[in-house]
Amino acid sequence: MELSRIVNELPHLNVKLNEPLSNYTYTKTGGNADAIVFPKTRAEVVEVTNWVRNHGIPLTILGNASNLIVRDGGIRGIVLILTEMKQVTVDGNVIIAESGTALIDVSYLALEHELSGLEFACGIPGSIGGAVYMNAGAYGGEVVEVIEWVEVVTPQGDIKRYSNEDCEFSYRYSIFQTNDDIILAVKFALKDGNYQAMSEHMAHLMDLRRSKQPLEYPSCGSVFKRPVGHFTGQLIQEAGLQGYRIGGAEISKKHAGFIVNIAGATATDYVQLIEFIQKTIWDLNQVRLETEVRIIGEEVI
């Protein structure tokens, strides 16, 4: 069916047709989406969920697209980008944030209210929904440690809450990677903190990030999960791969665990470079590198 029908049938929604996803990904790569919808409320998410189910159309969910590669063939069906859903409330030691809110913003809001527990997240450039989906973490902290519940909409259009335990969190994993629920909001349970101590710690973490990570280039963040007993960056560095390029994608000379877009890279450049790294590290060390970054979408036909 013509996806333009969604514009006529749900005219109050913010919809873009045949839109380049490279406009939204942190790598600045990716093909076109047939249609992107930017919901502003839970009700609009439910509307879209019901619409795609009734019409048999695929639905893909994106947040900040910071730890993501969209292939050059783009994405068919409807893409739901949740970054307009960013309402946040603070009540005592609790912060409830909608899924499109930037995790960085919530970490600094917690600082403002002297609520401790999210300091580790002050430099993670993802959305709340993406952070839950991936169980995001840095510098010894993970979001699992501070989540009380996660509110979702199911593929049937029902609102549901998961307890922390229900989410089945583990290293860079949650149950939302294996079901089709859409994360709407998250409740963080934090502890009383000291503004000065928290502020100094967050400034230190930001200095570390700036000194070690290639923030001056577009990238998808940390490409690989940490293999047991090894450090990914060290393996890549020892293999002599830093600075290796395919097309416009380069293994960062500053941090070997990052691939940066230095010259108009395509998603295909990224994927081929990832596969090259995986093969090289396996051949040299018999260590299998598993991607942390999500790779979605279709190849160019």
Buried (B, 14 or more C-beta within 10 A) or exposed (E): EEBEEBBEEBEEBEBBBEBBBBEBBBBBBBBBBBBBBBBBEBEBBBBBBBBBEEBEBEBBBBBBBBBBBBBBBBBBBBBBBBBBBBEBEBEEBEBBBBBBBBBBBBBBBBBEBBBBBBBBBBBBBBBBBBBBBBBBBBBEBBBBBBBBBBBBBBBEBEEEEBEBEEBBBEEBBBBBEEEEBBBBBBBBBBEEBEEEEBBEBBEEBEEEBEEEBBBEBBBBBBBBBBBEEEEBBEBBBBBEBBEBBBBBBBBBEBBBBBBBBBEEBBBBBBBBBBEBBBEBBEEEBEBEBEBBBBBBBEEEE
